[in-house]
Amino acid sequence: MLTRDRLGAFCRETHVELKPRGAGPLAGLTFAAKDVFHVAAHRTGAGNPDWLRTHEPEARTAPAVQQLLEAGSRLVGKTLCDELAYSLMGENVHYGTPVNVNAPGRVPGGSSSGSAAAVAGGLVDFALGTDTGGSVRFPASCCGIFGIRPTHGRVSLEEAVPLAPSFDTCGWFARDADILERAGRVLLKDEQPAPRPGKLVLAQDAFELAGAGVTRALEPAVARVASKLGAPQPVTIAAEGLEQWMNDFRVLQGA
């Protein structure tokens, strides 16, 4: 895979490839894992050369990676991320910035930058990332692909370098919605009943910050949900301002 990586999406220092460990619903598919997920007998770099240098090869493979291998998919490499997963831009001063093929000259978003870039560029069918404050959702948006952050704790993040465990969440990317779902059925295989949503609430102050184009793009989705739950109820979620919420989140994330 490294020889095909024209996007700078994959880690050279922590390169690893693993064959499928079973046959299953993901047979024939390839995936990559953000370089915070551990793979047994290999070191994890977390986007930082000092972290890589000072840590020994890992003893165990992350359960999320193991699940995907057992479902028939092949791991073709570990992907670049922002240093210690702490940024949303996708830039890494040590290893560079993965190319965003769908918006050349623009950042891929982070911190799961390499995973998003590899999927967008067709180097893998899907890829694992982590999302603490947007690190799957933002690069998915920047690169024009599907990305999902499930419920916190729903997919195991054992055997992975943490940023803020109270927020860290395992997510994944795909170009194709069907593949996104197939990977999800493996990672979310232990079905859990979810409460039925009761009403549709729109964060008025958040919508006011969005441009007209974003608002128009969301209107069909809002209408579909409203057809099931009734007319949306506008609310102000942050009377003190969303910027204050962002500042508070930074403190909580680093605590």
N, C-alpha and C positions, 0 to 999 in steps of 0.2 A: 504493500500500500504506500509506503514512503516514496517509492519511485514514481507513483502516480499522483502524489500530493502536490499539485501545482498551486494550491491555495494557502499553504502554510498552516493547515488545520491540525495536523498531527504532531505529536511530541516525538522528537528523535531520541532524546535522552532516556525516555521511559517506554520505548516501543515494545509492544507485545502483540502477538497474534495467537488466538486459541481456536481450535476446531470445535464444532458442536459436540456436546456430550450426551446427545440423545436425539431422537427424531420426534417431531412435534409440529405444532401449528406455525412455527417460524422457520421451518426447514427451507433452506435455499436463500435465506435473507442474511445480509451482513449488517453489523452494527459497530459503533464505536462508543467508548466510555470516556467521559470527562476525567482528566487526570487528577481527580480527588478520590476516585474509586480504587480500592486496593485489588491487586491481583497477586495471588500467592507466588512467591519466589521472585517477585519483581518489586522495584521501588516505585513509590508514588512521589511525584514532584510538586503537585499543587501550584504549578506556575511559578515556582520560586527556586532558583538554583541552590540557595543555602539550605532550604528544606530538603531538597533532593540529596545534597551532599551529606547531610547530618543524620539521615534516616536509613535504616537497614531494609533489605528486602522484606516484604510482608509475609506473614505466616499463613494468612487466609485470604480467600477471594470474597469480595463483597457479595452478599446474597442476591442483590439485584442482577449483577453480572452472571452469577451462577444460574439463576432462574432462566435467563435468556439463552444461555448455552444449552441447558437441559431441554429447552423448547425447540432446539434445532438450529438456532442462528449462530453465525460465526463472528467472533470478535476480531476485527482487523486492525485495531490500534487504539491508543489513548490520545485524547484530543487536548489541545492547548486551552488554557483558561487564564483569566486575569489572576494576578498574584494573590494566592491564598483565597481565591474566589471573592475578592472584595473590590468589586467595581461593576458598573453596568455598561461600560464602553466597549469592552472586548480588546483593549490594547494591553500589550505586555512589553515593558521596557527591555526585558531580557531576551524574549523569544520572538517578538514582532506581533503583528496584527493579522489574523486570518483574513483572507479576501472574501468580501461579500459579493458573490457572483450576480446577485439580483439588483445590486446597487453599487456598481464599481466606484471606488473612490470614497465610499462611505463606510463607517464602522459596521462590524457585524453585530454589535451588541454583546454584552457579557453578563455574568462572567463565564457562561457556558459557550464562549465564542467559537471554539474549534468544533464543537459538536454541531452547532447550528450551521456553520460554514460548510462542514463536510456533508451534511444532509442536503443543503441547498445546492451544492456543487455536484451532487450525484455520486460522491465517493462512497457512501454507505446508504443503506435503505432507511435506517433509523439510528438514533444515538441517544445515550443517556446524558443527562445534565443534572444540575442541582439548582434549586430556586430558594433563595432566602428572602430577597426583597425584589424579585423580578428577573432572576438570572436564567430562567427558561423563557418566560413570557416575553421579555424585551428582545433578546436575540431572535426569537421566532418572528416577532413583528418586523425587526430590521431586515431579516433575510427573506421574508415572504414565504414562510413555511408554517406548518402546524407545530405547536408546542403546547404541552399541558403540564400544569402543576396540580396534582391531585391534593386531596386532604392531607394536611400535615400528619406524618407518621403512618400514612396508609401503605407506603412502600418502604421497605427497610433501608435505612441509611447506615446500618452497621458496616464496619470495615470501610469507612470513608473518612477523609480529612474533614473535620467540622469547621464551620464558621461561627454560626450561632444556633446551637441545637434546638432552641425553642422555636426557631423559624425554618431551619434547613429542611428542605423537602426534595425528594427524588422525583424528577420529571423526565420527559423524553420528547424527542423531535421526530418528525417524518415529513416527507414531501406529499405523501398520499394519505388521505384520511383513513382508508382501509387498513394500511399498515400501522398507522397510529393506534387504531382500535385493536388490531391483532396483538401488538406489543402490550397494550393495556390489559388485554384479557389474560396475558401471562403474568404481568406484574401485579395485577389486582385480582388474582385468581380466587382469593378467599373473599367471596361476596359478603357484603355487610348491608343490612337494611338501612336505607336512608330515610329521614323524615320527609314527608310530603310537603313541598313548598306551599305556603298559604297565600302569599300576595307578592306582587311585583313592586319593588321600591326603587326609585331612581334617585341617585345622588345628584341633586341639582347643582351643587357647587362644583362637582367634578365635571359635569357636562358643560358647565359654563367655561371651564378652562380649555376644553377641547375645541378645535377648529370646526368650522362649518362642514368641511369635508368628512371629518371623523363622525360628526353627529349624523350626517346623512347616511353614511355607511352603516351605522348602527340601527337606523330606523327600522329596516325590515326585521332584524332580530328582535327588537323590542316589541314590534307588532305581533310577531309569532308567539312570544311569551305571553303578551297581554291577551291574546285570543284564548289562552288556557287559564290564566289567573285573574283576568279582569284588568280594568284600567290601571295604569301605573300611578303610584302615590309618590309625588316629589317630596324629598326631604333634604335638609342640609345636614351633612354628616360631620362637618368640622367647622363649627361657628367661629373658632379661633383661627381658622385658616389651615389649608392642607399643607402649607409649607411648615407650619409648626408640627404637624403630625410627622412629616418627614424627618425633621430634626429630632423629635422624640424617638422615632424608630432607630435612627443612627445610634443614639445612646443605648437603647435596649439591645440592639444587635451586638454592640461591643462590650456589653456588661458581662 
